[in-house]
Amino acid sequence: MASNTTLNDLKCYICGEIYTNPVVISQCGHSFDRQCIIRYNYCPIRDCNIPLSEYSLLENDNIKELIHDYKQSIGNIYEIFLLDTSTSMWYSDSFTGLFGTGRFYLAIQFLNEIFQRRWNSTTYQISLITFDKHPEEHFSFQTIRQHHSEILEKLTPTGSPTCLFDAIKFSLEKFEKLNQILNRSTTRSIYILTDGGDNFSSTGNEKHYIKFIKEYSKKLNILGNIILVGDKNIFHTKNLCENINYQFHHFNSDNILEFVRSFLLSSNLY
């Protein structure tokens, strides 16, 4: 990235996110993400108000090149996806839990969408870990290929009640080993897909685990995220995120596609 270019220069004026498909308005030279600017009839920059048409929007190759350079500068992005496979994930959010799409299959749909977008990208090195009473690793920091999606299709929510913090500890230990070969600026993220129905830890020492996970994650420079699937346990999960300094996210059957788009925009570049 050019020395006089800042990260803000790579962000769309409208959505505030880093460009995914930058275009420039030929008449005034202002740049936006295409999916943002097509909703406008005039340039939204104050005191500009140039009328817009599809013909006035040109691909901004300069910004594309800067974003490419930025991606190269941050190197690989390491992501661990933790998937709750406890029996409670089988149920939907309906009154009986028997009608509609189960929470587990919403989580699988989400992961399939993410895997498709990460497909063959050597930038993203991804691990998949399922957890109920114990964590189980299915693959470790690999470039997503066809067989990874096949692994997803074989998973089922038939496990015991979850020990969420044991699974997080397992993931952090993986990152600690990885840190021996990574520099501190490398992006490391944990994404936990769960319905929030955990029993915390096999040891049962909740207060100790909150302190441990919070400090361990900070030490390793981890971007921690809990993605609540469905509408159960929202208050509990939000409180948990606050306690361990993880980001809270939430989707259900009504907004999953919108959430996927939002997730991809926010996680595409950090």
Buried (B, 14 or more C-beta within 10 A) or exposed (E): BEEEEEEEBBBBBBBEBBBBBBBBBEEBEBBBBBBBBEEEEEBBBEEEEBEBEEEBBEEBEEBEEBBEEBBEEBEBBBBBBBBBBBBBBBBBBEEEBEEBBBBBBBBBBBBBBBBEBBBEBEBBBBBBBBBBBBBBBBBEBEBBEEEBBEBBEEBEBEBEBBBBBBBBBBBBEBBEEBBEEBEEEBBBBBBBBBBBBBBBBEEEEBEEBBEBBBEBBEEBBBBBBBBBBBBBBEEEBBEBBEBBEBEBBBBBBEEBEEBBEBBBBBBBBE
